[in-house]
Amino acid sequence: MKLRAYIVEDNATIRENLIGTLEELAAVETVGVAETEEEGKRWLQQHPQDWDLAIVDLFLRQGSGLGVLEACRDRGTAQRMVVLSNYATPDVRMRCAQLGVDAVFDKSNEIDGLVEYCVAHAQRAPLHTGSGPVASE
């Protein structure tokens, strides 16, 4: 079973490399991408049943990943929000925890941790049947 991921990342090279890595190593299916805070918030809120995992960068072309995280605080209990940032400082990690983020990964040295997180979450994710309602395992 594939984990449905939505990616909010404004750097096209990083985004494409991330998609390729996660699809190859972690059974992740990318269901959409955004480059700005508004695009990310809009899609995630308009498609509440269409994603299992959102991967969010904090510094975007327009707006901030923090706004995306704030907008998804009331997500489903099985849905996960993770941050992938070059600025995974202790202060940033604390702020992300306050916003209900499930994990924070540093782009420069924690990609393997993100892959492991995705693999583990995919094994626990509910089964999905096409575009219909989500079915429990």
C-alpha positions in Angstrom: 0.0 0.0 0.0 1.2 3.5 -0.8 1.3 6.4 1.5 -0.3 9.5 -0.1 1.9 12.5 0.3 1.4 16.1 -0.4 4.6 18.2 -0.7 5.0 21.9 0.0 8.4 22.8 -1.3 9.3 25.8 -3.6 12.7 24.5 -4.9 11.9 22.4 -8.0 15.1 20.4 -7.8 14.7 19.5 -4.2 11.0 18.7 -4.8 11.6 16.4 -7.7 14.5 14.6 -6.0 12.4 14.1 -2.9 9.5 12.7 -4.9 11.8 10.3 -6.7 13.5 9.2 -3.5 10.3 8.6 -1.5 8.5 6.8 -4.4 11.5 4.5 -4.9 12.4 3.8 -1.2 9.3 4.4 0.9 6.3 3.4 -1.2 5.0 7.0 -1.3 2.7 8.3 -3.9 2.8 12.0 -4.4 -0.8 13.3 -4.7 0.2 17.0 -5.2 2.7 19.7 -4.7 2.7 23.4 -3.8 5.3 26.1 -4.0 3.5 28.7 -1.8 1.7 28.9 1.5 -1.6 29.7 -0.1 -1.4 26.8 -2.6 -0.6 24.4 0.2 -3.3 25.5 2.6 -5.9 25.6 -0.1 -5.2 22.1 -1.4 -4.8 20.4 2.0 -8.1 22.0 3.3 -10.1 21.3 0.1 -8.9 17.6 0.0 -9.1 16.4 3.6 -9.6 12.8 2.7 -7.0 12.6 -0.1 -3.7 12.7 1.8 -2.0 10.7 4.6 1.2 12.8 4.9 2.1 16.4 4.3 5.8 17.3 3.9 6.3 21.0 4.4 9.3 23.3 4.0 9.3 26.3 6.2 10.7 28.9 3.8 8.6 29.2 0.6 8.6 31.4 -2.4 5.5 33.2 -1.0 4.4 32.9 2.6 5.7 30.4 5.2 5.3 26.7 5.9 4.3 27.7 9.4 1.0 29.0 7.9 0.4 25.6 6.2 1.0 23.8 9.5 -1.3 26.1 11.4 -4.1 25.6 8.8 -3.9 21.8 9.2 -4.0 21.6 13.0 -7.4 20.0 12.9 -6.4 17.2 10.4 -7.5 13.6 10.8 -5.9 11.5 13.5 -4.2 9.3 11.0 -2.8 12.2 9.0 0.8 13.2 9.6 2.5 16.6 9.1 6.3 16.7 8.9 8.7 19.5 8.3 11.7 19.2 6.0 13.9 22.3 6.3 17.4 23.5 6.2 16.6 25.4 9.4 15.8 22.5 11.8 17.2 24.4 14.9 16.0 23.6 18.4 13.8 26.8 18.3 12.2 25.7 15.0 11.6 22.2 16.3 9.9 23.7 19.4 7.7 26.0 17.3 6.7 23.1 15.0 5.8 20.9 18.1 3.6 23.7 19.3 1.8 23.6 15.9 1.2 19.8 16.2 3.9 18.7 13.8 4.6 15.0 14.0 8.3 15.2 13.0 11.0 17.6 11.8 13.8 16.6 9.5 16.9 18.6 8.4 17.3 18.6 4.6 21.1 18.4 4.9 21.5 15.3 7.0 18.1 13.7 7.9 16.7 12.5 4.6 17.3 8.9 5.7 15.2 9.6 8.8 12.4 11.0 6.6 12.5 7.9 4.5 12.4 5.6 7.5 9.5 7.7 9.0 7.5 7.3 5.7 8.1 3.5 5.6 7.0 3.1 9.2 3.9 5.3 8.6 2.9 3.5 5.4 2.8 0.2 7.3 0.3 1.7 9.7 -1.8 3.8 7.2 -5.4 2.8 6.5 -6.3 1.1 3.3 -7.7 3.3 0.6 -10.2 2.2 -2.1 -9.9 4.4 -5.1 -11.4 7.8 -4.7 -14.1 6.7 -2.4 -14.2 6.8 1.4 -11.3 5.6 3.5 -11.7 2.1 4.8 -10.1 1.0 8.1 -7.8 -2.0 8.2 
